[in-house]
């Protein structure tokens, strides 16, 4: 299934979720298709602050979160007070530091944007137990197909000089196929949305790698464009931003 057209194939779920949570339907899909069950041991690679780890922890899984950024790792550590079955360690996708054949599954949010796919794949194969599952995930706003989404993209394209240089590709079909190689894999998509105030929209935009810094000449025009965009689309002081969580999962034995 082409990742640019997931809305017409597979099972598309609608989930009114916050950006801070992954959908429960992801766990349900893995349970039904790959026999995931509480008590299994997973590694969340590039875990960030632990957003994806938390989903598995609250459903009874044990997780080792691997994160190279110390600030994000410190935030992830805070989850251990609630879930003792979480282990947090320093590492990279290419060198996790985990023991060989030590986990039942690997989760990797945004893995398909990492540059050295071959090294990452080799590391996942090393740490997975025989028959283990790799779960690749991207969780983004919807870029096209809806008038509001396309209007926001126009704001970025017009006001962010690094738009073409830093814009992450939406079509990841080739990357998915290359990562799994000869192994069969399953794809799914879960639709959702974020509810953003104007302040939250600005903060989220500022976090994008294409966004100009506050000292750049392009920054104030961007703010004005965001204000115009928000006023056009907001209802009751907030906008609903369509999001899609895409998943590709399968074994890496071959």
C-alpha positions as a LaTeX table, in Angstrom:
\begin{tabular}{lrrr}
\hline
Residue & $x$ (\AA) & $y$ (\AA) & $z$ (\AA) \\
\hline
Unk1 & 0.00 & 0.00 & 0.00 \\
Unk2 & 1.30 & 3.41 & $-0.99$ \\
Unk3 & 1.94 & 5.66 & 2.00 \\
Unk4 & 0.67 & 8.65 & 0.02 \\
Unk5 & $-2.76$ & 7.01 & $-0.32$ \\
Unk6 & $-3.43$ & 5.20 & 2.93 \\
Unk7 & $-6.92$ & 6.62 & 3.18 \\
Unk8 & $-8.27$ & 4.23 & 0.54 \\
Unk9 & $-6.57$ & 1.00 & 1.59 \\
Unk10 & $-6.40$ & $-1.00$ & 4.79 \\
Unk11 & $-8.25$ & $-0.02$ & 7.96 \\
Unk12 & $-8.43$ & 3.68 & 8.71 \\
Unk13 & $-9.38$ & 4.54 & 12.28 \\
Unk14 & $-10.64$ & 7.91 & 13.51 \\
Unk15 & $-9.33$ & 8.89 & 16.90 \\
Unk16 & $-9.90$ & 12.30 & 18.54 \\
Unk17 & $-6.55$ & 12.21 & 20.30 \\
Unk18 & $-4.08$ & 14.71 & 21.57 \\
Unk19 & $-0.76$ & 14.97 & 19.79 \\
Unk20 & 0.74 & 13.73 & 23.07 \\
Unk21 & $-0.79$ & 10.27 & 22.69 \\
Unk22 & $-0.61$ & 7.47 & 20.16 \\
Unk23 & $-3.92$ & 5.69 & 19.41 \\
Unk24 & $-4.98$ & 2.64 & 21.42 \\
Unk25 & $-6.01$ & 1.11 & 18.10 \\
Unk26 & $-2.31$ & 0.59 & 17.39 \\
Unk27 & $-2.08$ & $-1.87$ & 20.30 \\
Unk28 & $-5.28$ & $-3.59$ & 19.18 \\
Unk29 & $-3.92$ & $-4.03$ & 15.65 \\
Unk30 & $-0.60$ & $-5.48$ & 16.88 \\
Unk31 & $-2.46$ & $-7.85$ & 19.21 \\
Unk32 & $-4.71$ & $-9.19$ & 16.46 \\
Unk33 & $-2.17$ & $-9.41$ & 13.64 \\
Unk34 & 1.10 & $-10.15$ & 15.43 \\
Unk35 & $-0.05$ & $-11.78$ & 18.69 \\
Unk36 & 1.31 & $-8.96$ & 20.86 \\
Unk37 & 0.42 & $-9.52$ & 24.51 \\
Unk38 & 1.12 & $-7.93$ & 27.90 \\
Unk39 & 4.41 & $-9.10$ & 29.38 \\
Unk40 & 6.30 & $-8.93$ & 26.10 \\
Unk41 & 9.55 & $-6.97$ & 26.06 \\
Unk42 & 10.07 & $-4.17$ & 23.57 \\
Unk43 & 12.65 & $-1.56$ & 22.65 \\
Unk44 & 11.50 & 1.93 & 21.69 \\
Unk45 & 14.31 & 3.33 & 19.56 \\
Unk46 & 14.57 & 7.10 & 19.27 \\
Unk47 & 12.03 & 7.24 & 22.08 \\
Unk48 & 12.19 & 10.99 & 22.66 \\
Unk49 & 10.25 & 11.90 & 25.77 \\
Unk50 & 8.56 & 8.49 & 25.83 \\
Unk51 & 5.27 & 9.22 & 24.10 \\
Unk52 & 5.17 & 5.86 & 22.29 \\
Unk53 & 6.75 & 3.96 & 25.19 \\
Unk54 & 3.92 & 5.14 & 27.43 \\
Unk55 & 1.30 & 3.53 & 25.18 \\
Unk56 & 2.91 & 0.10 & 25.56 \\
Unk57 & 3.66 & 0.53 & 29.25 \\
Unk58 & 0.08 & 1.34 & 30.13 \\
Unk59 & $-1.02$ & $-1.84$ & 28.36 \\
Unk60 & 1.27 & $-4.11$ & 30.36 \\
Unk61 & 4.42 & $-4.32$ & 28.23 \\
Unk62 & 8.00 & $-3.86$ & 29.39 \\
Unk63 & 9.93 & $-1.28$ & 27.40 \\
Unk64 & 13.52 & $-0.15$ & 27.09 \\
Unk65 & 13.53 & 3.40 & 25.72 \\
Unk66 & 16.68 & 4.28 & 23.79 \\
Unk67 & 17.30 & 8.00 & 23.25 \\
Unk68 & 20.50 & 9.88 & 22.45 \\
Unk69 & 19.32 & 13.37 & 23.35 \\
Unk70 & 19.86 & 13.91 & 27.07 \\
Unk71 & 17.04 & 16.45 & 27.51 \\
Unk72 & 14.49 & 14.13 & 25.92 \\
Unk73 & 15.95 & 11.19 & 27.82 \\
Unk74 & 15.52 & 13.05 & 31.11 \\
Unk75 & 11.84 & 13.61 & 30.31 \\
Unk76 & 11.44 & 9.95 & 29.48 \\
Unk77 & 13.04 & 9.02 & 32.82 \\
Unk78 & 10.17 & 10.78 & 34.58 \\
Unk79 & 7.82 & 8.05 & 33.36 \\
Unk80 & 9.58 & 5.47 & 35.51 \\
Unk81 & 7.78 & 6.75 & 38.59 \\
Unk82 & 4.53 & 5.51 & 37.10 \\
Unk83 & 5.82 & 2.48 & 35.20 \\
Unk84 & 8.71 & 0.58 & 36.85 \\
Unk85 & 8.83 & $-1.75$ & 33.83 \\
Unk86 & 10.43 & 1.09 & 31.85 \\
Unk87 & 14.20 & 1.20 & 31.36 \\
Unk88 & 15.77 & 4.29 & 29.81 \\
Unk89 & 19.22 & 4.27 & 28.26 \\
Unk90 & 21.48 & 6.35 & 26.09 \\
Unk91 & 21.98 & 5.05 & 22.56 \\
Unk92 & 21.39 & 5.58 & 18.87 \\
Unk93 & 19.30 & 3.70 & 16.29 \\
Unk94 & 22.50 & 2.28 & 14.80 \\
Unk95 & 24.03 & 1.38 & 18.18 \\
Unk96 & 21.35 & 0.79 & 20.82 \\
Unk97 & 23.64 & $-0.90$ & 23.34 \\
Unk98 & 21.03 & $-3.64$ & 23.87 \\
Unk99 & 21.97 & $-7.30$ & 24.07 \\
Unk100 & 21.63 & $-9.57$ & 21.05 \\
Unk101 & 18.22 & $-11.31$ & 20.78 \\
Unk102 & 16.93 & $-9.48$ & 23.84 \\
Unk103 & 13.56 & $-8.03$ & 22.77 \\
Unk104 & 10.30 & $-9.33$ & 21.30 \\
Unk105 & 9.60 & $-6.20$ & 19.29 \\
Unk106 & 11.17 & $-2.92$ & 18.27 \\
Unk107 & 9.20 & 0.29 & 17.87 \\
Unk108 & 10.70 & 3.20 & 16.01 \\
Unk109 & 8.84 & 6.48 & 15.69 \\
Unk110 & 10.07 & 8.40 & 12.62 \\
Unk111 & 12.57 & 5.66 & 11.77 \\
Unk112 & 12.08 & 6.15 & 8.04 \\
Unk113 & 13.59 & 9.62 & 8.26 \\
Unk114 & 16.89 & 8.31 & 9.69 \\
Unk115 & 19.69 & 8.54 & 7.10 \\
Unk116 & 21.45 & 5.15 & 7.49 \\
Unk117 & 18.62 & 2.70 & 6.97 \\
Unk118 & 20.94 & $-0.27$ & 6.38 \\
Unk119 & 22.74 & 0.19 & 9.71 \\
Unk120 & 19.47 & 0.66 & 11.57 \\
Unk121 & 18.00 & $-2.47$ & 10.00 \\
Unk122 & 21.08 & $-4.49$ & 10.94 \\
Unk123 & 20.86 & $-3.30$ & 14.54 \\
Unk124 & 17.17 & $-4.15$ & 14.77 \\
Unk125 & 17.84 & $-7.65$ & 13.44 \\
Unk126 & 20.56 & $-8.09$ & 16.04 \\
Unk127 & 18.49 & $-7.14$ & 19.08 \\
Unk128 & 15.24 & $-8.84$ & 18.00 \\
Unk129 & 14.56 & $-12.38$ & 19.12 \\
Unk130 & 13.74 & $-14.90$ & 16.35 \\
Unk131 & 10.26 & $-14.13$ & 15.07 \\
Unk132 & 10.32 & $-10.64$ & 16.58 \\
Unk133 & 8.51 & $-7.71$ & 15.01 \\
Unk134 & 9.72 & $-4.30$ & 13.85 \\
Unk135 & 7.10 & $-1.56$ & 14.12 \\
Unk136 & 7.91 & 1.60 & 12.13 \\
Unk137 & 5.75 & 4.63 & 12.85 \\
Unk138 & 5.32 & 8.15 & 11.58 \\
Unk139 & 2.85 & 10.52 & 13.21 \\
Unk140 & 2.30 & 13.77 & 11.30 \\
Unk141 & $-0.25$ & 16.35 & 10.41 \\
Unk142 & $-2.06$ & 15.71 & 7.13 \\
Unk143 & $-0.30$ & 17.74 & 4.45 \\
Unk144 & $-2.78$ & 17.57 & 1.57 \\
Unk145 & $-6.30$ & 16.55 & 0.63 \\
Unk146 & $-7.99$ & 19.01 & 3.00 \\
Unk147 & $-8.36$ & 22.75 & 2.42 \\
Unk148 & $-7.15$ & 23.72 & 5.90 \\
Unk149 & $-4.10$ & 21.46 & 5.70 \\
Unk150 & $-3.13$ & 22.85 & 2.30 \\
Unk151 & $-3.62$ & 26.43 & 3.55 \\
Unk152 & $-1.18$ & 25.78 & 6.40 \\
Unk153 & 1.33 & 24.29 & 3.95 \\
Unk154 & 1.02 & 27.46 & 1.86 \\
Unk155 & 1.86 & 29.54 & 4.95 \\
Unk156 & 5.02 & 27.51 & 5.49 \\
Unk157 & 5.98 & 27.45 & 1.82 \\
Unk158 & 5.63 & 31.23 & 1.52 \\
Unk159 & 7.27 & 32.25 & 4.80 \\
Unk160 & 9.92 & 29.61 & 5.50 \\
Unk161 & 12.92 & 29.92 & 3.22 \\
Unk162 & 14.14 & 26.44 & 4.14 \\
Unk163 & 10.84 & 24.81 & 3.19 \\
Unk164 & 12.21 & 22.91 & 0.21 \\
Unk165 & 15.53 & 22.14 & 1.86 \\
Unk166 & 14.25 & 20.81 & 5.18 \\
Unk167 & 10.77 & 19.58 & 4.33 \\
Unk168 & 10.52 & 15.89 & 5.23 \\
Unk169 & 9.12 & 13.74 & 2.41 \\
Unk170 & 5.52 & 12.57 & 2.70 \\
Unk171 & 5.90 & 9.64 & 0.33 \\
Unk172 & 7.80 & 6.98 & 2.28 \\
Unk173 & 6.69 & 3.98 & 0.25 \\
Unk174 & 10.15 & 3.26 & $-1.16$ \\
Unk175 & 11.77 & 3.60 & 2.26 \\
Unk176 & 9.32 & 1.12 & 3.80 \\
Unk177 & 9.90 & $-1.46$ & 1.07 \\
Unk178 & 13.67 & $-1.04$ & 1.27 \\
Unk179 & 13.69 & $-1.40$ & 5.05 \\
Unk180 & 11.76 & $-4.68$ & 5.11 \\
Unk181 & 13.43 & $-6.06$ & 1.99 \\
Unk182 & 12.15 & $-9.54$ & 1.18 \\
Unk183 & 10.09 & $-9.76$ & 4.36 \\
Unk184 & 6.34 & $-9.31$ & 4.22 \\
Unk185 & 5.01 & $-6.34$ & 6.14 \\
Unk186 & 1.63 & $-4.89$ & 7.03 \\
Unk187 & 0.62 & $-1.24$ & 6.83 \\
Unk188 & $-2.14$ & 0.63 & 8.59 \\
Unk189 & $-3.21$ & 4.20 & 9.27 \\
Unk190 & $-5.02$ & 5.86 & 12.14 \\
Unk191 & $-6.63$ & 9.24 & 11.55 \\
Unk192 & $-6.91$ & 11.79 & 14.32 \\
Unk193 & $-6.63$ & 15.47 & 15.03 \\
Unk194 & $-5.04$ & 17.99 & 17.33 \\
Unk195 & $-6.89$ & 20.82 & 18.97 \\
Unk196 & $-4.65$ & 23.90 & 18.91 \\
Unk197 & $-5.04$ & 27.42 & 20.25 \\
Unk198 & $-3.21$ & 30.17 & 18.40 \\
Unk199 & $-0.39$ & 30.05 & 20.96 \\
Unk200 & $-0.06$ & 26.28 & 20.55 \\
Unk201 & $-0.04$ & 26.65 & 16.76 \\
Unk202 & 2.81 & 29.15 & 16.98 \\
Unk203 & 4.81 & 26.94 & 19.33 \\
Unk204 & 4.33 & 23.88 & 17.14 \\
Unk205 & 5.33 & 25.84 & 14.05 \\
Unk206 & 8.44 & 27.18 & 15.80 \\
Unk207 & 9.47 & 23.58 & 16.53 \\
Unk208 & 9.62 & 22.74 & 12.82 \\
Unk209 & 13.16 & 22.61 & 11.40 \\
Unk210 & 12.09 & 24.86 & 8.53 \\
Unk211 & 10.85 & 27.67 & 10.80 \\
Unk212 & 12.94 & 30.88 & 10.85 \\
Unk213 & 14.40 & 31.97 & 14.17 \\
Unk214 & 12.84 & 34.86 & 16.04 \\
Unk215 & 15.77 & 37.07 & 15.01 \\
Unk216 & 15.33 & 36.31 & 11.29 \\
Unk217 & 13.57 & 38.86 & 9.05 \\
Unk218 & 11.12 & 36.17 & 7.96 \\
Unk219 & 9.85 & 35.49 & 11.49 \\
Unk220 & 7.40 & 38.40 & 11.92 \\
Unk221 & 5.82 & 37.87 & 8.46 \\
Unk222 & 5.38 & 34.23 & 9.42 \\
Unk223 & 3.58 & 35.22 & 12.63 \\
Unk224 & 1.26 & 37.51 & 10.69 \\
Unk225 & 0.49 & 34.74 & 8.21 \\
Unk226 & $-0.20$ & 32.29 & 11.06 \\
Unk227 & $-2.57$ & 34.80 & 12.66 \\
Unk228 & $-4.48$ & 35.20 & 9.40 \\
Unk229 & $-4.59$ & 31.43 & 8.90 \\
Unk230 & $-5.80$ & 30.83 & 12.45 \\
Unk231 & $-8.51$ & 33.48 & 12.29 \\
Unk232 & $-9.81$ & 32.00 & 9.06 \\
Unk233 & $-10.11$ & 28.43 & 10.35 \\
Unk234 & $-10.63$ & 28.73 & 14.11 \\
Unk235 & $-13.89$ & 27.94 & 15.90 \\
Unk236 & $-14.38$ & 28.68 & 19.59 \\
Unk237 & $-10.77$ & 29.81 & 19.93 \\
Unk238 & $-9.09$ & 26.72 & 18.45 \\
Unk239 & $-8.42$ & 24.88 & 15.21 \\
Unk240 & $-8.62$ & 21.15 & 14.57 \\
Unk241 & $-5.50$ & 19.95 & 12.77 \\
Unk242 & $-5.97$ & 16.61 & 10.95 \\
Unk243 & $-3.26$ & 14.07 & 11.77 \\
Unk244 & $-2.38$ & 10.59 & 10.58 \\
Unk245 & $-0.39$ & 7.92 & 12.38 \\
Unk246 & 1.07 & 5.52 & 9.80 \\
Unk247 & 2.41 & 2.11 & 10.78 \\
Unk248 & 4.44 & $-0.48$ & 8.88 \\
Unk249 & 5.27 & $-3.66$ & 10.77 \\
Unk250 & 6.71 & $-7.09$ & 10.09 \\
Unk251 & 9.59 & $-9.47$ & 10.72 \\
Unk252 & 13.16 & $-8.86$ & 9.59 \\
Unk253 & 14.33 & $-12.46$ & 9.36 \\
Unk254 & 15.18 & $-12.55$ & 5.64 \\
\hline
\end{tabular}
